Amino acid sequence: MLLRCLLAGVGGVLLSMASEPVGLAVLTPVAVAALVYAVGHDPRRAWAPGLAFGAGFMFVLLGWMRAVGLDAWLILSLVQTAYFAPLGVGLAWVTRLRWWPVWQAALWVAVETVRGTWPMGGLPWGRLSYTVADTVWAAGLPWVGFTGVSLLLALTGTTLAWLVTQRPPALRAGAALAGLAALTLAPTLVQWDPDPGDEILVAVVQGDVPGSGENLVAVHREVTANHVQATLDLAQQVAEGSVPAPDLVIWPENSTAVDPFRDVEVHQGIESASQAIGAPILVGAMADSVREQDVLNQGIVWVPGLGGTDRFTKHHPVPFGEYIPWRNGLITGNFGKLRMIPRDMLSGTRVEPLRIPGRTQVRLADAICFDIAYDDVIHAQVRAGAELLAVQTSNAMFIHTPQIDQQFEITRLRALETGRQVAVAATNGISGVIAADGTVQAQAEPQTTTVLVERVALSSRITPAVRLGPWPGRLFCAVALVGCVLAWRRPSRAPTGRI
């Protein structure tokens, strides 16, 4: 058992290395195979290798949480690790069934789906499919989505474990299953055509955060001033004819940490910038709610002469980071670092894309920071007609960690999945413009004041992945449940290969 746990732990570390900053996606199926081999056929003991794998994976992958605090990193990593105990038991349990690698792949995706949605919205970070940038698997995203590509990777890994453990008489069955795993590559063989339409010119503003770049709140007025000044400088370049006039300017999340409708200084700064550039600005703002104890993290379309018009509110605020669940009930806001969260950030519900006025009317899907990791935020807006994606993010706290690279990789994959170009505005990194095929069209260096002016194509064609929405995840949850029931009804049998 000690050796099995050691193997599983190593497998978890390997899976973390499939993500940035190492980015070796080929390790993903290898890591899955390592866990399958480690849990073996005995579900009574499989929870231990499952936990070892989860610890090796999550404590390394989420190492950037140490920027928040050692306690935050330990607690979040432990919670995420816990999901791998039932996964380990399930993987061992379904080996009673024929074609058990198929059932195991469905089980993996089911646990991944639950982990990414529950509790309190879940945490999708660490999906197998988040590792596939610049690989053959990435081409499957517009067809089968993140859930489908995770299934493909999981099945490749479980099939690898099958082939390694088969005795010679079972090689024919193993070869058949290998053929099935190869067949799942079919969605990656056809490139999705986003059928681009009109083009607009987008300016992405990265204003930078003074000092070390980590403590935005302490210098929030300077941050706002940086974005105002960068936009005024852009307007001067437009007036001189050295840069074409943009149709839309995008500022990041927290480009103002105070309500721009109530703070006179901030209001005047945004208004002067919008008048100078003569184009709508998507401002990232902390807007006051109707209740004093609540706050809204919003993207606000600021139109010259009209002020703030359309708004999008962040859908997935971070529990215990941006709001305190059960405040004044089970948990008090006066405990430890929770004192740093005086107001609770409310969740948005809008699914209609933002309306951007101009010579070309644009329907824009917005995602604020971690929203980009959740399927529901983007899918709903694209199905409602969004032609372009914007990501407003403030990763200042994580600027010296791999988190900014991991999030940017997820954003690249989101462009592929939706068939939409993506404009990413970050306070101090990583800002960029991403083509619909996931390639980076332009990128700003972290911790610099940079304005990217890029021409982007609009698209109204909806990918099969977006049309399917949450149903693949639900389907594989049901399949995994059926597999567990069938395995429970089936008597334990001697395995065809030694694990």
N, C-alpha and C positions, 0 to 999 in steps of 0.2 A: 504493500500500500504506500509506503514511503516513496518507493521508486515511481509509482504511478502518479503520485502528487507532484513529485519533482518534474516528471515529464509534462504533466499538465501545466505546471507553473511556467516552464520554459515555453510551452506552446502559447500561453497567454502573452508573454513578453514578445514572442515572435509576431503575434497578431497586432500588438501595439506598434511594432516597427513597420507594419504595412502602411500606417498613416504617417503624415508629416511629423517631425522633420526628416525621418529616414525615407519613408515613401516607397518601400519595396512591396508592391501589391502582390507579387508572386508568393509571398509568405502567407497570404490569407488562407488558401486551401490547405497549405501545409499545417498551419496552426489548427485548423478545424480537424484535420486528420489526427493530429497529436492528441487532442482532447478525446476523440472517439476511441482511439487506442487506449488511452489512460483509463477511461471509465469502465471499459470492458463490458461484461455481460451481467454483472451482479448489481442490480439497482440498490441493494441495501447498503452498499459501500460507495456507490458512485457519487454521492454528494460531496465527498472529500476532494477527489480530483476536480470536480466542478468548481468548488470554491477556490482551489489552488489556481486553476486556470483564470477564473475571474479576477483574483487578486493580482496575478502577473499581468493581466491585460489592463485592468482599470487603474491600478495604482501608477502604472507607467503612462498610459494614455492621458489621464487626467492630471498629470503632474503639474500642469500650468495652474491648477487651483491653489497651489502653494502661494501664488501671488496674492490671493485673498487672505490666506492664513493656513497654518498647519492644521488647525482643527477642521476648517472647511474642506481641505483636501482629504483628510482621513475619513470624515463622515460621509462625504459624497462617494468616495471610492468604495467604502464598505457597503453602502446601500446598493451601489451598482454591482458589486461583487456578489451580493446575496442572490441575484437572479440566476447565477450560474450553478447554484446548488440544485434547484429543481431541473435545470437543463441537463446537468450530468445524470441525474436519476432517470429522466425521460429518455436520454440517449441510450442508456443501458437497458431500460425497460423494453423499448421497441425492437431490440435485437431478437426478440422471440418471433418476430414476424418475418415472412419472406420479403425479400427486397428491402431489408431494413435500412440501407443507406438512404432510400427515398423518404421513408418515414422520418429518419433523423434530420434530413434537410428541412422538411416541413416543420418539424419541432423547433429547430434552430430559429427559423423565421418567425414562428409563433411567439417564442420568448422574446425575440428582438422587437416584435411589434408591441407586445405588452410593455416591455421595458421603455419603449419610446413614447408611451401614452399614459402610463399609470405608475404611481399616483401623482396627483397635482400636475397633470400634463406630461409626466414622464421626462426622460432625457434620451433623445435619439443618438446622441454622440456615441460612436463606436459601432454603427451598423457596418456589416461587412462591405456593403456597396459604397461606403464613403471612401474606400481605399483605391478605387479603380480609375482615377484620373490618368490619362495618357496610356491606357491599356486597351486591349481588344474588347474587354468586357464593357467598357464605357459606352460603346455604340449601342448596347442593348437598352440603355436608360430611357430613350423616348418611346420604346416599344413596350417594355415590361416594368419600367419604373425602378425605384430603389429596392422595393420589396422583391421584385422578380430577379433583379441582379444579385441580391443577397441569396436568394434560393439557388441561383446558378453556382455561386461560389461555394455555398454550403454543400451542395450536391457533389461538386468537384472534390471537396475535401473528404466527405464521407465515402465517396467511391474510391478515393486514394487509400483510405483506411481499409476498405474491403479488399482491394487488390493486394495490399501488403500482408493481410492476415489469411488469405485463402490457401488451402492445401491444394495440391495438383488436381484432384478430381473435380474441384469446384472452379477451376480456372475458366471454364466455358461460361458459367454464370457470371463470373467476375468480368469477363470480356464483354458480355451482353450489357451489364450495368455500365461499364465504361463507355460503351457506345451510346447509352442513354444520356450519360453526362455530357458526351461530346455533342449530342443532338441539342442540348440546351444552349449551345453556342449559336444556334440558328438566328436568334434575334440580333446578334452582333454582326451578322454578315451583310445587312442592308442598312445603308446610311439613311437617316431621316432627313427629308428636305423641308426646311421650315417655310419655304415659299415666301421669301421676304417681299414686302411691299414698299411703302413710302419710307423715306429716310429723314431723320432729323439730326440736328447737331446738339450734342449734350456736353455740358461742362461739369465735370466732377471736381469739387473743391475739397482738398485736404488741408485744413488750416494749421494743423500741428498743435501740440500741447506744450507749453513752456516748461522749463526745468527738466526733470528726469523723464517726463512724459507719462508718468504713472498716475499722478494725483490730479485728475481733471477738475474735481469739485473745488479744490483749493484755488484754482486759477481760472474758474469758469468764465469770468468776464473777459479775461485775456483771450481765451479760446474763441469766444464770440467775436471779439474785435479782430482776431486773425482771419476769420472767415469773411467778415465784412470787408476788411482791407484787401484780401485776395480777390474778392469779387469786384471791388472798385478798380483794382489794378487790371483785371481782365477787361472791364469796361473801357479803361483807357487804351488798352491794346486794340480793342475793337474800333474805337474812335479813330485811332491812328491807321487802321487798315491792315495791321500786321496779323490779326486773328479774325476769322469770320464770326459774325454774331451768333451766339447759341440760341436754340429754341427753348432750352430748359437748362437750369442750373440746379445741381443737387448738392446740398450740404449734408453732413453726417448726423447721426444720432448725437444728442447732447451738444449740438452746435450752439444751443443756448440751454442752460440748466435752470432758467427761470421762465416764467410765463411771458411770452413776447407781447401778449395783449394787455398785460398789467404793468410790466416794467417799462418805463418811459425810455430809458437809455437803449435797451435792447430793441424796442419797437422802432425807434428812430434809426438805429443802425441797419436793421433789416430793410426798412423802407427806403433808406438812401441807396443801399446796394441794389435793390430791385429796380428802382427808378433809373439808376445809372446803367445797369445792364440791359434794361428794357425787355426782360423776359421773366417768366415765372421762376421762382426759386422754391424748391422743395426743402423746407427748413425742418431740421430735427429739434424738437422742443419738449421741455417738461412743462406741460400746461396744467394749471390748477383745475381740479374737479369741482363739482358743485358742493362737495363736502370738503371741509378744510383738511380732514385727515387723509384724503386721497389725492393721488396725482395721476396724470395721464402722460404716457410716453408716446409722442405723436410725430408723424410726418405731416407738415402743414404746407399746402400749396399757397405760396405768397405771390400774388399778382400785382404788378405795378399799378398804383392808383386805386386798387381795390383792397389791398391788404390780404389777410388770411382768408382763404375760401375753403376748399375741400380739405378733409383731414382723414388720416388713417391712424388708428391706435394700435400699439403693439399687442399682439394676441397672446404671447407666451412670456409674461414677466417671470423672473426667476424667484422661486420660493426661497425665503430666508436670505435673499440677496436684494430683491426689489419689492418684496412684500413679506409680511409675517403671517403665515396661516394661523388661524384661531387666535389672533391677537386679543389680549385681555380675557382670554378664556383659558385654554390649556397652556398657552405661552404668553409671557409678558414681554413687551417691547423694551423693558428696562434691564434686560439680562445680557451681559457681555457685549459682543459686537452688534447685537440687535439694536443697541441704542443708536447705531448709525443709520437706521431705517425709520425715521420719524413718521413717514407717511407711506401708506400702502399704494403700490402701483396697480391700477385696475386693468383688467384684460379687455382688449378690444373685441368687437364682434363683426365689424364691417367685412363684407366679402366682395363688395363692388369695387372695381378699380378706380383709382383717382382720375379725375378729369383735368387734363392739362390744356388750357386754352392756348391759342396761337395760330399761325398760318396753317399748321396741321394739327387738328384736334387729336390728342394722344390719350389713350387709356392706359394708365400706368399701374402695375401691381407693385405694392410696397412691402418690404419685409424689414423689420427693425431688429438688428443684431441676431440673437439666437433664433428668431423667427425663421431664418433661412434653413434651419435644420429640420423644421417640421413641415410635412407634406401638406397639411390642411390649409395653411396660410396662403401658400402660393397657388395650389390647385384651384381653390375656390375662385380666386381673382382671375386666373387665366380662363377658367370655364365661363366666367362672366364677361369676358371680352378683352382682358388685358393684352396689350400688344408689345409691351416692354416691361422689364423688371428693374426695380431699384432696390438696393440694399443700403440702408443707413445704419451704420454701426459705430460704436464707441468702444474699442478694445484697449483703451489707454491703460487700464489696470494690468492687461496681459501683454503689453507691448514688448516686453523682453522675454516672452515665452513662445513655445510652438503653437499656442492657441490661435494666433492670428493666421498662421499658415494653414492650420487644419480648417479653420472657418473659410478661408479663401478657396481651398480645394473643394469643400462642400458647395460653395457658390458656383464654381466652375461646372460641377456636375449638375447643379440645378439648372443652369443654362441649357445643357444638353437634354435633360429630362423634359423640359418645357418647350424646347425649340424657340427660346426667346433670348435676345441679347440682354445682358445684365450690366448695369452701371452701379459700381460699389463706391460709396463715399464713407470713409473712415476719418475719425478725428486726427489720428496720426499714424495709421497703417492697419490693414493694407487696402489702399484705394486702387480701383482699376476699372477697365471696361472689358467685358468678356463677350466674345462672339457666340452665336447660337450653337456652334460645334464644340464649345468648351475651351477654345484657344484664347489666350490672353492678348487682346488687341492693344492695350496700353496699361501700364502699371506705375504707380508712384512709389518712390522709396519711402520706407517707414521713417517717421520723425522728421519729415520735411514739410514745408509749405509748398504745395504743388497744385496746379490746376491742369487737369487733363481735358482737352477739347477734342471730341471724337464724333465722327459720323456713325450713327447706328441705324440699323434697319428695323422696321416694325413688322410684326407677323401676327396674323390672326388664325393660322392653322393650329388646331389643337392636337397634341400628340396622343396616341393610345394610352400612354401611361397616365396622363392627366385625366383623360376620360374615365379610366378605371378607378381613379381616386383611392379610397381606403379599402376597396373590396378585395384586392389580393391579400392584404394583411388579414382581413376577416376570414377569407377562404382558408388560408393556411393555419389559422388558429383552429378552425373547425376540423381540418384534416388532421392536425396534430392530436386533437381531442379524440377523434375517431381511432387514430392509431393507438393511443394509450388504452382506450376501452378494449379494442381488439386484442392487444397484448395482455391485458388483465384476464380476458376470457380464455386465452390460449395457455396451456400448461407450459411450464419452463422446459426447454429442450436443450440438448447439447449443441453448442455452436458449431457451425461448419468450419470455422477457423479459430485459431487460438488468439485471443486478445488478452 
